[in-house]
């Protein structure tokens, strides 16, 4: 399967971000990709209000993204915000494309490093997987990458690939942690990990907004044996990678950590 990682830098304008999605999805399709992964907060960058732009999955923003997927005959994963209880929102991944229409709400909220996502975001409750052309994918968002159980749960549900969409906050040691975590989650779950972060806004002349998590780049595709198949820098960029799901079976035969795991 050929897939693409679209490391974009979202703005505060959801309409402009749709056009960014269209541009990168068009490039991915031209390169032969069947799936293109966009980061968390593709709808709007963190740093501004989320409640005023949050829309249901049947709303106009999601419908525009679905229209792009239909027009290009490609599957898309993109981060958006949907309404939730108590005036908060859900941090949602929309998945749409040929024969696919599903979503995942971020389970682990980023109440860390002095940031409290739970004040504005309501947590999701369960893992989500989807199938595309015979390959099963699991979903995760940003802070989720620090919790191996989600990735192994996706693998036990059949996932051969785990997708992580992020808006990873900058800071001392954060880039090293991101690189370590995405490789570790591949080894934990013996899956490919497709990790798509927002690009570093400073690479396009924009600073971080109100110290909110924006992105550092470093998107990557990791094999089920933990090797790096693609790695990006900080600037906006599209990476196109071929993966062979049979590699997962080979690794699980020689390194059956899922089968060997004991429950405590």
Rosetta blueprint (number, residue, H / E / L):
1 X L
2 X E
3 X E
4 X E
5 X E
6 X E
7 X E
8 X L
9 X L
10 X L
11 X L
12 X L
13 X L
14 X H
15 X H
16 X H
17 X H
18 X H
19 X H
20 X H
21 X H
22 X H
23 X H
24 X H
25 X H
26 X H
27 X H
28 X H
29 X H
30 X H
31 X L
32 X L
33 X L
34 X L
35 X E
36 X E
37 X E
38 X E
39 X L
40 X L
41 X L
42 X L
43 X L
44 X L
45 X L
46 X L
47 X L
48 X L
49 X L
50 X L
51 X L
52 X L
53 X L
54 X L
55 X L
56 X L
57 X L
58 X L
59 X L
60 X H
61 X H
62 X H
63 X H
64 X H
65 X H
66 X H
67 X H
68 X H
69 X H
70 X H
71 X H
72 X H
73 X L
74 X L
75 X E
76 X E
77 X E
78 X E
79 X E
80 X E
81 X E
82 X E
83 X E
84 X L
85 X H
86 X H
87 X H
88 X L
89 X E
90 X E
91 X E
92 X E
93 X E
94 X E
95 X E
96 X E
97 X E
98 X L
99 X L
100 X E
101 X E
102 X E
103 X E
104 X E
105 X E
106 X L
107 X L
108 X L
109 X L
110 X L
111 X E
112 X E
113 X L
114 X L
115 X E
116 X E
117 X H
118 X H
119 X H
120 X L
121 X E
122 X L
123 X L
124 X L
125 X L
126 X L
127 X L
128 X L
129 X E
130 X E
131 X E
132 X E
133 X L
134 X L
135 X E
136 X E
137 X E
138 X E
139 X E
140 X E
141 X E
142 X H
143 X H
144 X H
145 X H
146 X H
147 X L
148 X H
149 X H
150 X H
151 X H
152 X H
153 X H
154 X H
155 X H
156 X H
157 X L
158 X L
159 X L
160 X L
161 X E
162 X E
163 X E
164 X E
165 X E
166 X E
167 X L
168 X L
169 X L
170 X L
171 X L
172 X L
173 X L
174 X H
175 X H
176 X H
177 X H
178 X H
179 X H
180 X H
181 X H
182 X H
183 X H
184 X H
185 X H
186 X H
187 X H
188 X H
189 X H
190 X L
191 X L
192 X E
193 X E
194 X E
195 X E
196 X E
197 X E
198 X L
199 X L
200 X L
201 X H
202 X H
203 X H
204 X H
205 X L
206 X L
207 X L
208 X L
209 X L
210 X L
211 X L
212 X L
213 X L
214 X L
215 X L
216 X L
217 X L
218 X L
219 X L
220 X E
221 X E
222 X E
223 X L
224 X L
225 X L
226 X L
227 X L
228 X E
229 X E
230 X E
231 X E
232 X L
233 X L
234 X L
235 X L
236 X L
237 X E
238 X E
239 X E
240 X E
241 X E
242 X E
243 X L
244 X L
245 X L
246 X H
247 X H
248 X H
249 X H
250 X H
251 X H
252 X H
253 X H
254 X H
255 X L
256 X L
257 X H
258 X H
259 X H
260 X H
261 X L
262 X L
263 X L
264 X L
